[in-house]
Amino acid sequence: MANVIKRFIAGAVCPRCSEMDKLVVYRQDERDYRECVSCDFAEEMLFTQPSADLETRANRDLDRQAIKFVDASEKK
């Protein structure tokens, strides 16, 4: 077993004992874990891939039209 580095997570609250600043996270065998140093709570953290982006005005496909800027200071 390799040397495992455990890091405290500032502001995190234990889901079992509700103590703040007692959770550590670490990675072992390509898996992520969290543990409480106060009550010995431990679990593997499973991350799910997010589904497709929600449609918003910023990412919606729109018909784009080019615009032309005209310099009003030029006289004809």
Residue pairs with C-beta under 8 A, 6 or more apart in sequence:
1 28
4 26
4 27
4 28
5 26
6 24
6 25
6 26
6 35
7 24
7 25
7 26
8 21
8 23
8 24
9 21
9 23
9 24
9 25
9 34
10 21
11 20
11 21
12 20
12 21
12 22
12 23
13 19
13 20
13 23
14 20
14 22
14 23
14 36
14 38
14 39
14 41
15 41
16 36
16 39
16 41
17 36
17 38
17 39
17 41
19 36
19 38
19 39
22 36
22 37
22 38
22 39
23 34
23 35
23 36
23 37
24 34
24 35
24 36
24 37
25 32
25 33
25 34
25 35
25 45
26 32
26 33
26 35
27 33
31 44
32 44
32 45
32 47
33 42
33 43
33 44
33 45
34 42
34 43
34 45
35 41
35 42
36 42
53 59
